[in-house]
Amino acid sequence: MGIEDRRHERIEIAIEVRVSGRDKHGRPIQESTLSGDISLSGCAVLLAQELDAGTELDLQFRLPVPDKEPRVLSFRGAVKRSEPMNEAQYIVGIQFLNGTFPIDALG
C-alpha cells in the first residue's frame, strides 16, 4: 500500500499498544510495543514477530491520562504489511476492522 492509496492522514505518535494474536506459524503472541503512527483507519507498530498479511490481531491502545489510569481503546485489526526494520524488529501496518481511532483523543 503506497502513500497515494491511504484513505486518512497518519499522525506520527508513540502510544503504548498491547498486541495479541497468532504469529505466522500459528503460535500465540502477546507483545507490548509502541505505535509508530496512527490514522482513523489503522496504525503501524514495531513488533519482534514477522506476521503474514491478513493476520488478525487484538490491539489495546493505552492513552495516558494525567493523574489517572490510562484510557484503554480496543480494536481488532488485520495486518496489511510486515517489513523488517532491523534484525530484531518488524514494522507492521495494521488496518482496523471494527471502527475508527478517535484522533481527537490524542490532543
Secondary structure, DSSP 8 states (H G I E B T S, - for coil): --GGG-SS--EE---EEEEEEE-TTS-EEEEEEEEEEE-SSEEEEEESS---TT-EEEEEEEE--TTS--EEEEEEEEEEEEEESSSS-EEEEEEESS----GGGG-
